[in-house]
Amino acid sequence: MKVVIVGQTLNRNRANKISGGIQTVERLHVKIFLDQGWEVFFLAPSDSDEFVSHLSFKLCKLRSPSEEFYTSDNYASKPKLSRSEKGKLNKSKAVDMTEWINEIEPDLIINHSFSSSHIRVVTKFSKTIPTMCFVHNLPDTAMDIGIIAKLQFYLELTKNGSFLVNVTKYQRDLWRSALKKRVASGSESFKFISDTEIDQVYDRVCAPVYVDDQEVKEAGERFIVITRLDPIKNLHGLLELLSHPSVEPFPLDIFVAEPGSIDNNEYWSTRVEPVMVELFTDEWDIKLHVNALREDLLKSLATASGNFVPCPIESASITLLEASIAGAKSIVFGKKRDDVLGHAAVDLLGPDNVCLIESKYSDESAIALQKAVENISGELKDRVNLHDYTLKNHSFSTRTYDIMKLVEDLQTSYSHVQKEAKLWE
């Protein structure tokens, strides 16, 4: 059996480092299918490294590099890619993807790219090849004009028998609600789809990551936050709330990932660093770690008293699960919608295993944060219970079952489709 995995093309694939949450999901899928005895063909930008050494794994390079290639330190003088330039890059990659898939003739396609041109490619192949198209974002970041074309492809893909896969029910329900509002508004652009069809498209759910078992250790005194320097991740929001008079200082480790120098990152210099300067006082014990080694990060996680997830629009937080498997409870910044405070973390771990506060600078949020810091249990038994819950619901075997159940359902959906026989056959 052969599977083609279409990777996202924003970031380069490195042999010894993962850039962002989507790459974590991609590599989980590579691991699962190799473990299940499939041949895995991974489609990636030309500047990608051979990140898996396995006889059944093939890295299929496209002729164009990742978007990161054009914004790395080596190309610091080059302006940020325009929308039209990104479009040309994606269309060029779409041609290469089509050629690779035609050559490989896979039994299954898994797509992680959000590019309209790439979704068009896999939708075309879904007429005869079972396809899973994973969506990794929320309407907050992806409800632009391009969603109209994507939704048309998603609908066609679903009618062909393939699946659009959400990573949490929270994410799925937000998309359903947002799109139904567009349909109800009477917009001509959304006349092609009904409420019922939206539910049919945004239906399947599969959590995106897994965690390995590990020994639970006694809690230390330090809290931790793991993020990247992107406004969406809301590190500045956490730091601003920490500066509120109601919050008493506590030891904090901040781990940030950044492909280039942080000095070249506008978000760092304009939103994060000014608040950091205010907090770097004798009262606060804050340590900043930039592009730390993975083992150093895991070592800090293992004894973290608690973890912060400051991004209110996460589809599925990976650091949340990495902290909870170590026994560290997370303080999660949520967002109110129709007066209901929510976050995907509640889907992943349940309401009792996260401390949910509203993501805004206010007296109420500051008091809630202070109470959460004070009340997070450092008791070993509570850390073990959180570890056990996380392992039960997010182990590699659990994730393998989830993915292979989707494959089984797809195969049933396509049982009537006969692959065209080759001349020699």
C-alpha positions in Angstrom: 0.0 0.0 0.0 1.2 3.5 -0.9 0.4 6.8 0.7 1.3 10.3 -0.6 1.5 12.9 2.2 1.4 16.5 0.9 3.3 18.6 3.4 2.7 22.3 4.0 5.1 24.4 2.0 5.5 27.5 4.3 8.4 26.1 6.3 11.4 24.1 5.3 11.6 20.5 6.5 14.8 20.0 8.6 16.4 16.8 9.5 16.8 17.6 13.2 14.2 20.3 13.9 10.5 20.7 13.5 9.2 24.1 12.4 5.7 24.6 13.8 2.8 22.4 14.7 1.7 21.3 11.3 5.1 19.6 10.7 4.6 17.7 14.0 1.4 16.3 12.6 2.9 15.5 9.2 5.7 13.5 10.9 3.2 11.7 13.1 1.4 10.5 9.9 4.7 9.4 8.4 5.5 7.4 11.5 2.1 5.8 11.7 2.0 4.6 8.1 5.6 3.4 8.1 4.8 1.5 11.3 1.7 0.0 9.5 3.9 -1.3 6.7 2.9 1.3 4.0 5.2 2.9 1.5 5.3 6.6 2.3 5.9 9.3 -0.3 6.3 12.8 1.3 5.9 15.8 -1.1 7.9 18.8 0.2 9.7 22.0 -1.0 13.0 21.7 -2.7 15.0 23.0 0.3 13.8 20.2 2.6 16.2 17.7 4.3 15.9 13.9 4.3 14.2 13.9 7.7 13.4 10.1 7.9 15.8 7.2 7.3 13.6 4.2 6.3 13.5 1.9 3.3 9.8 2.6 2.8 10.1 6.4 3.0 10.8 8.6 0.0 11.2 12.4 0.1 9.7 13.7 -3.1 11.1 17.2 -3.7 9.2 19.8 -5.6 11.1 22.1 -7.9 10.4 25.3 -5.8 11.7 26.0 -2.3 9.6 26.8 0.8 8.3 30.4 1.5 10.8 30.4 4.4 13.6 30.2 1.9 12.8 33.7 0.7 12.6 35.3 4.2 15.6 33.5 5.9 18.7 35.4 7.1 20.4 34.7 3.8 17.7 36.7 2.1 17.2 39.4 4.7 17.4 42.1 2.0 14.6 40.6 0.0 11.1 42.0 0.9 8.4 39.8 2.2 6.7 37.7 -0.5 3.6 39.4 -1.8 0.3 37.6 -2.1 0.7 37.2 -5.9 4.3 35.9 -5.5 3.0 33.3 -3.0 0.3 32.4 -5.4 2.8 31.8 -8.3 4.9 29.7 -6.0 1.9 27.5 -5.0 0.8 27.1 -8.5 4.2 26.0 -9.6 4.2 23.4 -6.7 0.7 22.3 -7.7 2.1 21.2 -11.1 4.9 19.2 -9.5 2.4 17.6 -7.0 0.2 16.5 -9.9 3.2 14.9 -11.7 4.4 13.1 -8.5 1.0 11.7 -7.7 0.4 10.6 -11.3 3.8 8.8 -11.1 3.3 7.2 -7.7 -0.3 6.1 -8.2 -1.0 5.9 -4.4 -3.7 4.1 -2.6 -4.3 7.1 -0.3 -3.5 10.8 -0.3 -3.2 12.9 2.9 -3.0 16.7 2.4 -1.7 19.2 4.9 -1.4 22.3 2.7 -4.0 25.1 2.9 -3.1 26.5 -0.5 -6.2 26.6 -2.8 -4.2 25.4 -5.7 -2.9 22.4 -3.7 -6.4 21.6 -2.4 -7.6 21.7 -6.0 -5.0 19.1 -7.0 -6.0 16.6 -4.3 -9.7 17.2 -4.9 -9.2 16.3 -8.6 -7.5 13.0 -7.5 -10.2 12.3 -4.9 -12.5 11.2 -7.8 -10.6 7.9 -7.8 -8.1 8.0 -4.8 -9.3 8.1 -1.2 -8.1 11.4 0.3 -7.9 13.0 3.7 -7.5 16.8 3.8 -6.5 18.0 7.2 -7.5 21.6 8.2 -5.2 23.1 10.9 -6.6 26.6 11.5 -9.6 28.4 12.9 -11.9 30.9 11.1 -10.1 33.7 13.1 -7.0 33.3 10.9 -8.4 31.7 7.7 -11.8 33.2 6.9 -10.7 35.3 4.0 -11.8 35.6 0.4 -9.9 32.4 -0.4 -12.1 30.3 1.8 -14.8 30.4 -0.9 -12.7 28.4 -3.4 -11.4 26.1 -0.7 -14.9 25.4 0.5 -16.0 24.5 -3.0 -13.2 22.0 -3.3 -13.9 20.6 0.2 -17.5 20.1 -0.9 -16.5 18.3 -4.1 -14.0 16.2 -2.2 -16.6 15.2 0.3 -19.1 14.3 -2.4 -16.4 12.1 -4.0 -16.3 10.1 -0.8 -13.2 11.7 0.8 -12.8 13.4 4.1 -12.0 16.9 5.4 -10.5 16.2 8.8 -10.6 18.6 11.7 -8.2 18.3 14.6 -10.7 19.1 17.5 -14.5 19.3 17.8 -14.0 22.8 19.0 -12.3 23.7 15.7 -15.0 21.8 13.7 -17.9 23.6 15.4 -16.3 27.0 15.0 -16.0 26.5 11.2 -19.6 25.2 11.0 -20.9 28.3 12.9 -18.8 30.8 10.9 -19.8 29.4 7.5 -23.5 29.0 8.4 -23.5 32.7 9.3 -22.1 33.5 5.9 -24.8 31.4 4.2 -27.5 33.0 6.4 -26.3 36.5 5.4 -27.5 35.9 1.9 -24.1 36.3 0.4 -24.1 35.2 -3.3 -20.6 33.8 -2.9 -21.9 31.0 -0.5 -25.1 30.0 -2.5 -23.4 26.8 -3.6 -23.6 25.2 -0.2 -26.3 24.5 2.4 -26.2 24.2 6.2 -26.6 20.5 5.9 -23.7 20.3 3.5 -21.5 22.4 5.8 -22.1 19.8 8.5 -21.3 17.0 6.1 -18.0 18.7 5.0 -16.9 19.7 8.5 -17.6 16.4 10.1 -14.6 14.1 10.8 -12.3 14.8 13.7 -8.9 13.3 14.6 -6.5 14.7 17.2 -3.3 15.8 15.5 -0.4 14.6 17.7 0.6 12.0 20.2 2.8 11.9 23.3 5.3 9.3 24.5 5.1 7.9 28.0 7.5 9.4 30.5 8.3 9.4 34.2 6.4 12.0 36.2 8.7 14.1 38.4 8.1 16.3 41.4 7.1 19.8 40.4 9.7 22.6 40.5 9.0 26.2 41.2 9.3 27.5 37.6 6.4 28.0 35.1 7.0 27.6 31.4 5.7 28.9 28.1 6.8 27.5 24.7 5.9 29.5 21.6 7.2 31.2 18.5 7.5 34.9 17.7 4.3 35.4 15.8 1.5 37.8 16.9 -1.0 35.0 16.6 0.7 33.2 19.4 0.0 36.1 21.8 3.2 36.0 23.8 2.8 39.8 24.3 -0.7 39.2 25.7 0.7 36.9 28.4 3.5 39.3 29.3 1.2 42.3 29.5 -1.1 40.4 31.8 1.9 39.4 34.0 2.7 43.1 34.4 -0.8 43.8 35.9 -0.6 44.8 39.6 -2.8 41.9 40.7 -0.2 39.3 39.5 2.6 38.5 41.9 6.0 37.6 40.4 6.9 34.0 40.0 9.8 32.1 38.2 9.2 31.8 34.5 11.0 30.2 31.5 10.1 31.5 28.1 11.1 29.3 25.2 10.8 30.9 21.7 11.6 29.5 18.3 12.6 31.8 15.5 14.2 30.8 12.1 16.5 33.8 12.0 17.7 36.4 14.5 15.1 37.8 16.9 16.5 41.2 16.3 15.1 41.0 12.7 11.7 40.0 14.0 9.3 43.0 14.0 6.9 41.4 16.4 9.7 40.9 18.9 11.0 44.4 18.7 7.6 46.2 18.7 5.4 44.0 20.9 7.4 41.6 23.0 10.7 43.2 23.9 9.2 46.4 25.3 7.1 44.4 27.8 10.0 42.1 28.6 12.2 45.1 29.5 9.5 46.2 32.0 9.3 42.7 33.6 13.1 42.1 33.8 13.4 43.5 37.3 14.7 42.2 40.6 11.2 41.0 41.5 10.7 38.8 38.4 12.9 35.8 37.7 12.4 35.4 34.0 14.7 33.4 31.7 14.5 33.8 27.9 15.6 30.8 25.8 15.9 31.3 22.0 16.0 28.2 19.8 16.9 26.0 22.7 17.9 22.4 22.2 14.9 20.1 22.4 16.4 18.1 25.3 16.8 21.4 27.3 13.2 22.2 26.6 12.0 18.8 27.7 14.1 18.9 30.8 12.4 22.2 31.8 9.0 20.7 31.0 9.6 17.7 33.1 9.8 19.7 36.3 7.6 22.7 35.3 5.1 23.8 38.0 2.7 24.8 35.3 2.5 25.7 31.6 1.0 28.7 29.7 -0.8 28.4 26.4 -1.4 32.1 25.6 -2.8 31.7 22.1 -6.6 31.9 22.2 -7.1 30.6 18.7 -5.2 27.3 18.7 -6.8 24.5 16.8 -4.9 22.0 18.9 -2.0 23.0 21.2 0.9 20.6 21.0 2.7 22.1 24.0 -0.4 21.6 26.0 -0.1 17.8 25.6 3.7 17.9 26.1 3.2 19.6 29.4 0.4 17.4 30.6 2.2 14.2 29.8 4.9 15.5 32.2 2.1 16.2 34.8 2.2 20.0 34.4 -1.3 21.6 34.2 -1.7 24.4 31.7 -3.2 27.9 32.1 -4.9 28.5 28.8 -6.0 31.8 27.3 -9.4 31.4 25.8 -11.7 33.6 23.7 -15.3 34.5 24.4 -17.8 33.8 21.6 -21.5 34.5 22.3 -20.5 35.1 25.9 -19.1 31.5 26.2 -15.4 31.2 27.0 -13.7 28.4 24.9 -10.5 26.9 23.7 -9.5 23.7 21.9 -7.6 22.6 25.0 -10.8 21.7 26.7 -11.5 19.3 23.9 -8.1 17.7 24.1 -7.9 17.3 27.9 -11.3 18.0 29.4 -12.4 21.0 31.5 -11.0 19.7 34.7 -7.5 19.4 33.4 -6.9 23.0 32.2 -7.2 26.4 33.8 -9.1 28.5 31.3 -9.0 32.3 31.6 -10.1 35.0 29.1 -7.4 36.4 26.9 -7.5 40.1 27.6 -5.8 42.7 29.7 -8.3 43.3 32.5 -8.6 43.1 36.3 -10.7 39.9 35.9 -8.2 38.1 33.8 -5.3 39.2 36.0 -7.1 37.9 39.1 -8.0 34.7 37.4 -4.3 34.2 36.3 -3.1 34.8 39.8 -5.5 32.3 41.3 -4.6 29.7 38.7 -0.9 30.1 39.5 -1.6 29.8 43.2 -3.9 26.8 42.8 -2.1 24.7 40.3 -1.3 21.5 42.2 2.3 20.4 42.6 1.2 17.2 44.3 2.8 14.2 42.7 -0.5 12.2 42.7 -2.2 15.0 40.8 0.6 15.2 38.3 0.4 11.4 37.8 -3.3 11.6 37.3 -2.9 14.2 34.6 -0.2 12.1 32.9 -2.3 9.0 32.9 -5.3 10.8 31.4 -3.1 12.3 28.7 -1.5 9.0 27.8 -4.8 7.2 27.6 -6.2 9.7 25.2 -3.1 10.7 23.2 -0.7 7.8 23.0 0.8 6.7 19.7 -1.4 3.6 19.7 -4.5 5.7 20.2 -3.6 8.0 17.4 -2.7 5.1 15.1 -6.2 3.6 15.8 -7.8 7.0 15.0 -6.0 7.4 11.7 -6.4 3.8 10.5 -10.1 3.9 11.4 -10.4 6.9 9.0 -8.5 4.9 6.4 -10.9 1.9 6.9 -14.0 4.2 6.5 -12.4 5.7 3.3 -11.8 2.3 1.8 -15.4 1.4 2.4 -16.5 4.7 0.8 -14.4 3.9 -2.3 -15.1 0.2 -2.5 -17.1 0.8 -5.7 -14.2 2.6 -7.4 -11.9 0.4 -9.5 -8.4 1.6 -10.3 -7.7 1.6 -14.0 -5.6 -1.5 -14.9 -2.2 -1.1 -16.5 -1.5 -2.6 -19.9 0.6 -5.4 -18.4 -2.1 -6.2 -15.9 
